[in-house]
């Protein structure tokens, strides 16, 4: 993360210097207006789109016709223009938790607003974005209902459970919990229904919130009209620790390459698995707000 922030800072200094050297004096005389953006958040129609849980790392910024680049949030963004200007920001994510894999999230709309920018003054901006109107959610699970859309599979020693402990739950009233022990060391489960997903490079993501003290694997199984199913590991998630403390983490798992690689598949299922590491006395994984997203 430190290396990424350093790179982005150098990039923005260079870009700002380039704009400064080529800017007309009639704009701001070289003195920038500042847009301060502490975060970007998401608003959803909960019944249709599920939770508004998000983790937007970057803002990809445009002022009128000028592309100012991507800024890691929070940040103060210099603008060598002033006046009542159209500001557009697109939300950027980290794909599959890999900080070097940064991209505009294709399923969130951009934020756009007219903002009065004044040189040598700071304008506070609090962008809120929504899912695009044509986004599809073929599977969602937030563990709020008694019925859970997970199936354990042969060889799994435990099932996923609803957890209602307020000290654990991420939001609302419940989350999912997987608990493994030396006597029951393995969990393998999957979403219940077969999924039809777009291939040929069309974007597909799995969103989820996770908190765990053991590694957790996400796999994609493809089913064909003829021939045996194939399985690919989409991501292995490490224990979610921050400064020695177990925390919830939002992930956008980039499923596109695994879906598109199975170009003749008819259906898909998402599989989840974890094992108790050697020497550990217990392991747990908490999950919430899982959703497959595509257009």
Secondary structure as GFF3:
##gff-version 3
##sequence-region A 1 295
A	DSSP	alpha_helix	2	22	.	.	.	ID=ss1
A	DSSP	alpha_helix	25	28	.	.	.	ID=ss2
A	DSSP	beta_strand	33	37	.	.	.	ID=ss3
A	DSSP	beta_strand	41	42	.	.	.	ID=ss4
A	DSSP	alpha_helix	46	49	.	.	.	ID=ss5
A	DSSP	beta_strand	58	63	.	.	.	ID=ss6
A	DSSP	beta_strand	66	72	.	.	.	ID=ss7
A	DSSP	beta_strand	75	79	.	.	.	ID=ss8
A	DSSP	beta_strand	83	94	.	.	.	ID=ss9
A	DSSP	beta_strand	102	104	.	.	.	ID=ss10
A	DSSP	beta_strand	111	117	.	.	.	ID=ss11
A	DSSP	beta_strand	122	125	.	.	.	ID=ss12
A	DSSP	beta_strand	128	129	.	.	.	ID=ss13
A	DSSP	beta_strand	136	141	.	.	.	ID=ss14
A	DSSP	beta_strand	150	152	.	.	.	ID=ss15
A	DSSP	beta_strand	161	163	.	.	.	ID=ss16
A	DSSP	beta_strand	175	181	.	.	.	ID=ss17
A	DSSP	beta_strand	186	191	.	.	.	ID=ss18
A	DSSP	beta_strand	204	212	.	.	.	ID=ss19
A	DSSP	beta_strand	216	223	.	.	.	ID=ss20
A	DSSP	beta_strand	230	237	.	.	.	ID=ss21
A	DSSP	beta_strand	241	242	.	.	.	ID=ss22
A	DSSP	beta_strand	245	246	.	.	.	ID=ss23
A	DSSP	beta_strand	249	254	.	.	.	ID=ss24
A	DSSP	alpha_helix	256	261	.	.	.	ID=ss25
A	DSSP	beta_strand	267	275	.	.	.	ID=ss26
A	DSSP	beta_strand	282	294	.	.	.	ID=ss27
###
